[in-house]
Amino acid sequence: MLITHDTRCALDTVVDLVNTSPDGGAVTDGLASSAALADFVRRNDVSDVGVMTEDDLQSVRTVRDRFAAVFAASDQRAAAAVINELVAEAGTTPRLTDHDGYDWHMHYFAPGASVADHLAADCGMALAFFVVAGEQERLRRCEAPDCRFAFVDLSRNRSRRYCDSRTCGNRLHVAAYRARRKEATG
């Protein structure tokens, strides 16, 4: 599956957004304040966002919960239903743009859109491409028992199981190794 730069950025953004939720694995709400939302916007290079208010914060939390439902969807039809609602409500307006040193790419949000509509449109379309390509199963949650972070499995053989192999994966492999050694010596 060919993933363009802007689609990859939108996928990274939606994963980061879902992972800010305590229900998504974060210890605390990563969007607990307007300042946290502003940090999220900066961290993910979300463009064309003006001054954000408490209303924006609540709207982004709502969008975050709906994106979490896409990662939890049992099949393509369920994922598509949520994505269709998000993208339609955002007033999707596809347009080509070349800003901030990036080559031509697509934006799906309308000019002047709220940050919630911006995220719903651009991230929703990125997820839609995965559903259309029959790759919805690549939208996953970490299999570590104490982690629920979302991630997009971009491995060739669709075999990624952990949000980060250096933390969750290694931790579980070391624990399994120690358990085997303990059993062998005990």
Beta strands, then each sheet from edge to edge (+ up, - down):
strand 1: 95-97
strand 2: 105-107
strand 3: 139-141
strand 4: 150-152
sheet 1: 1+ 2-
sheet 2: 3+ 4-
end
